[in-house]
């Protein structure tokens, strides 16, 4: 398996973005695809010349040739499909979030430990070029000592599939939680969150969640750091934004307010008008095998059929080939991927418990110890 990992992709909306990346990765084979809708399955299979196709996930994971699955199904199916695949002897990469309950996150962690297989949550932000740029600055000491982090994720989810309406903002928080914790490889230890505003009445009963915006403070374990993350999904006027700010003693990185503008670096101890300067974030395709480098700059769809993640999400910062490479190379080297199951659970449970805190007027809640990386 070391240099020919056979991967099956489940879910062909967003999931189709990854088909040609696996097809071109030097250590992987795109073995099969799975989609419940036969017409969609045929359309995508024909477009990418994939011979092995399934409409039944259970049949797919019984295929003895298959080594791993990359799950891109609707959020409510993530946990059950992940556990089923692990129990069937398949490694798993799954799009975010890991699950929607703490119990399901724990069940996945336990399944990984029981089977000895690999799980990776496909968190795009920690492989986006902006995060990789800040990580490079941090590891070089350019930022100095980190003093505070904050991140936001604003997205108008009207018109998305039927499991989205009314979703609590913090139940889909990993895009802003993950970069804050990933930079220093920290665990979340404690969360306190407040809800603000009210979404329209017909949306509230879907998840019994009234909040338009949720804002959470995260206390890092064994650290003097905290982070602030805030999320909105409905009835809040804002252009799409996944932002990540890092305050250091020497320099601070600040995400632009508007899509397409440049980030700002603030440098300490300069004359006041010289402190901020715009910076161009480089691409990090150089970290990838040559065969898949082009996918940091493009998706697989044409302009007429471009997936909503590209329309609203700007291609997730060129992260898709990085995710594939991390998953495949981890399997090939028999090492833990980043993030592994435990860290994925910590990031996901941060949001789940943040929403629970918001429902209880900001009451602080500790993360379970089984979500800590040791």
N, C-alpha and C positions, 0 to 999 in steps of 0.2 A: 504493500500500500504506500510505501514511503514516497514514491514519485509518480503515483497514478491513483490519486484519491478520487473515487467515483462518488459524485455529489448529485443529489436530486433536489430540484427546486419545487417548493410547494407554494401555490398562489402566484398567479401570473399577471397581476396588475402591476404593483410596484416590483414584484419578484422578477418580472421579465428584464428589468434593468441589469440583472446579474448574469443572465444567460451567456452573453458573449464574453464576459470576464472569465467565467469558469471555462468556457470553450478554449480560451487563449492562454489560460494560466499553465505554465510549464509543468506543474506538479499535480494537475487536476484533469479530470474528465467530466464533462457535463453528461451524466449518465441518463437522466430522465427528468420529466416535468410532470406536475400534478395540478389539475384544475377541475373543480366540480362541474363547471359549465363546458359541455363537449364542444360547443362552437368556439368558445374562447380558446380551449385547448388546441383545437385544430388550427385556428388562426395563428397562434403563437408558435406552435410546433412546426407548422409549415414555413413560417417566416424565418425561423432560426435553424431549420433542418434538423430538428430533434426527433429521432425515431421512436424512442421509448416514451410512452405517454400513459398517464393514469388519470382516471376520474375518481378513484377510490384511494384515499390516503392509506388505509389499512393494508390494501394490497401492495401499495408502493413499498411500505416499510418491511414487508415480508420478502422482498426481492433479495436473494442471497448475494447478488453482485454489488449491491449498494452499500457504500461505506458510511455516508453521512447525508443528512438532509439540511437544507436551508429553508426555514419556515417563514413565509410572508403572508400568512393567513390573517383573517380578521382578529382583532385583539382578544375577543372572548375565547378564541380557540387556541391561543398560544400555549397555555399551561397543559391542557389535555393532549395536544399534539406532541409537545416536547416530551412529556412523560411516556407517551405511547412509543415514540421513536427510540428513546433511551431503552425502554423495556424490550424493544425489538432488536437491540444491539447496534443502533445507529448513533453516531456522533451528531450533535445538533448545533447549528447556528440559527438563532431566531431573532427576528426584528423586534423592536421595543414595543411595549414594555414586556419584561419577562413574564409577568402575570398581573392579575388585578387584586389578588389577596395575599396577605402574608403567608397564610397556610399553603397556598399553591407554590409560592416562591420556595418555602421550606421543603415541599415535596419534591421539587426539581433538584434542589441541592442534595437531598437524601438519595434520589435516584442516581445522580452522578456518582456519589460515593459508593453506592451499592453495586453499580455496574462497572465502575472504573472507566467510563466513557467521558468524552469531552462535551462541555456545553459552553457556548459563547453567545452573549447578547450582542446583536449587531448595532451597537450605539454609534451612530454616524458622527456625532460632534467630536468625539475624542480621536477621530482620524481625519477631521476636516483640516484644511490647510491653515486656517486661523489658529486652531488649537495647536497644531504641530509647530507653528511659528512661535507661539507663546511658550510652549514646552522647551523649544530650543533656547530661547532667551533665559528661561528659568534655570535650565541645566548648566548654562554657561555662566551663571551668576550675574547676568546683566540687570535683572530686576532687583537684585538684592534680596533682603529678607521679605517673604510674602507676609503682608499684614491683613489683607481682607480680599474676599472674592465675591462677585455677584454675577448672576446670569438671569436671562429672561427668555421666555418662549411665548410669543403671541401669534396666534393663528386663527383665522375665521373658518370654522368647521361647518358652516351652513353648506348644504349640498353634498357633503361627504356621506359614505355609506351609513346604513340605519343604526349601527351600534354606537355612532358618535354623538348624536343629539343628547345634550344634557350631561355628558361625561364630566365628572369632577376634574377641574384643571390639573390637580396634582396627581391624578391617576395616570397622567401621561406627562410626567415631569422629567424623565431621564435626560432629555436633551439639554436641560439647564442644570440638573443635579450633577450629571456625570462630569462635565468639565471642571467644576469646582473641586470635586473630590479626586479626580484623576490626576490633576497637575502635580500634587504632592504625594500621590498614592495613599490618600487618607481614607478612613472609614467614617461614615456618619455615625454619631453616637446618640444624639438627642435632637429632636425637632420641635419647633413651636410655630404654628401657622394660624393666620387669620384669613377669613374670607371677607370679600368686599363686594358690594353691589349685588344685584339680583338679575338672573337671566329671565327670559320671558316665561310666563306661567306654564305653557304647554311643554316646555323642556324639563321643568323641575322634577316631575314624577318619574322620569326615566331612570334616574339614579338617586332620587331623593336628595339632590344637591342643588341649593339655590344660588351658589356663588358665581359671579361673573369673573372675579379675579381672586386668586389665592396667593398669599405671600408668606414664605416660610424662611425662618432662620434655622440654620443647621450648625450644631456644635460638632467639631471634629474630635475624634477619639485621640487621646494622648497628644494633644496639640493645643496651642493657644489660639488657633484660628476658628473663625466662624464664617459662614457664607450666607448671603441672602439670595433666594431665588423666587421669581414670581411668574405666574402663568395666567393666560386667558385663552378661552376657546370660543366663546359666544358673546355677542352683544357688547363688544368693546371695540371701538373704532381704533384700529392700528394696522399699519402695513405689517406683513409677515416679518418676524424678527426672531432669530436665535442669537442672543448676544452673550458675551463673556468678557467681563472686566476683571483685571488682576491688579491690585494695589501693592506695590513693592516699595522698599525704602529708597532704592535708587531710581527705578522707573516704574511707571504704571501703564498698562495696556488698556485702551478703552475702545470698545466696539463702536462703529459708526451708528448714528441714529437712523439713517435712511439707507436702504439697499443701494449698492453701487458706489457709495462714497468710501473713502479710505479710513481705516482705523487711525487712532491717534496714540502716539507715545508721549507721555509726560515725563520729563527728566528733572530730577530734584536739583535744587541749588543753582539753577540758572536764573537770569533776569526774568521777571514775571512774564513778559511778552514772548520769551523764548522757550518757556517750559513745554508748551505743546508743539508737536510737529506731526504732520501726516506721514504715514508709512505705507509702503506697498508690500503686501504679504506675498511671498513667492509661492509657487506651486511646489509640491513635494513628490512629484512623480519619480524623482531620482531614487526614492526609497524602494521602488517597486521593480519587479522583473520587467525588462524592456517590452515584452509582449503585451503587457496590460497598462502601460504608462499613459496611453492616450485617453483612457477612461476617466482620468481626473478632470478632463476638460469637456466631456460630452456624455450624453445619455444615449440610449439605444433607439429612442423614438424620433420621428420627424416632428416638425413644429405643430402639425395638425393633430397629432395623437400623443403629444408629450404628457407624461404622467403628472398628476397634481403635485407630487413631491418636487418636481422640477419647476413647475409654474410658480408655486409658492415658496419652495425651499431652496431655490438656486442650486439645485444639484447636490445639496448636502455637503458643500465645500470640497468636492472632489474625493469624498471619503469611500465611495463604493469599492474601487479596486483595492484600497488599503484593507477594508474589512475582509474581502475574499482572501487576500494574501495572508493576513494574520491567521485566519481560520485554517487555511490549507497548510501553511508553513508550520503551524503549531501541531497539526496532526502528523505531518511528515516527520517532524523532529521529536514527536512524542513528548511535548512540553505543554504547559498550561497556556491558553490564549489570554489575551487581555481585551475585555474583562472575562474572567472565568465565572463559574456559577456563583460562588460566594460573593464576589464583588458585584456581579449583576444583581444579586438579591439585595445587597446593601443599597445600591442605587435605586432599585425599584421600590423597596420597602420604605425608603425615605419619603417618596411621594405618597404612597398609600397611607402611611402613618401621619404625614403632614395633613392630609385631608381629614383624617380622624381627629387630629388636633383642632382643625378649623371648626369642625362640628361641635367641639367642646370649648369654644371661646379661647383658643390658643393654649390650652393645657399642654405642657411639655410632655413628650412621649419618647422613651428610650428605644433605640433599635435593639432587636434581639441579638444576643451574643453570637449566635450561629451565623450572623451576617458579617462578622468581623474577619478580616484577613489576618492570619497570624504569621 
